[in-house]
Structures are given as structure tokens and as C-alpha cells.
């Protein structure tokens, strides 16, 4: 994971690191939980446009179906992801 993030930084690409739990979010610099990211993105009740090129998910096997559905809506609405 660190090598992937280092490569994204070296190329100057914009990304966010999402983790399913607070414990795993503390491991990575500037990481957020999936729940907080989804809540912030959908707080206004519609699918937002994001200015990110990548969403990196650590421990993807622990992400709930509800959060995967919300992330899928982001991917479908934003061609840059």
C-alpha cells in the first residue's frame, strides 16, 4: 500500500485513502473512514462531483455493502474516477 501511495504522490495524482475502521485509518497519513467519506459526500442528498483521480481503499474486504453501493454511485457519476 505504501508503494502505491508513493507512486501516486510521485506522479502528482489526486487521491483519498479510505479505510473501513478508525484503527486502520490511523495507519495511513490523511486517511479517512469510508463511513465519514460517504456521509460527507452524500450529506446534501445527491451524488456529488469529486475532484479526485483515485480512491484507494485499504482492507476493502471489510467495507459494507451499503458503503460499496454509495462508492459505486460516485464512480458512475464521476468519469474521472
Secondary structure as GFF3:
##gff-version 3
##sequence-region A 1 81
A	DSSP	alpha_helix	2	11	.	.	.	ID=ss1
A	DSSP	beta_strand	15	19	.	.	.	ID=ss2
A	DSSP	alpha_helix	22	25	.	.	.	ID=ss3
A	DSSP	beta_strand	32	33	.	.	.	ID=ss4
A	DSSP	alpha_helix	34	41	.	.	.	ID=ss5
A	DSSP	beta_strand	54	58	.	.	.	ID=ss6
A	DSSP	three_ten_helix	60	62	.	.	.	ID=ss7
A	DSSP	alpha_helix	65	77	.	.	.	ID=ss8
###
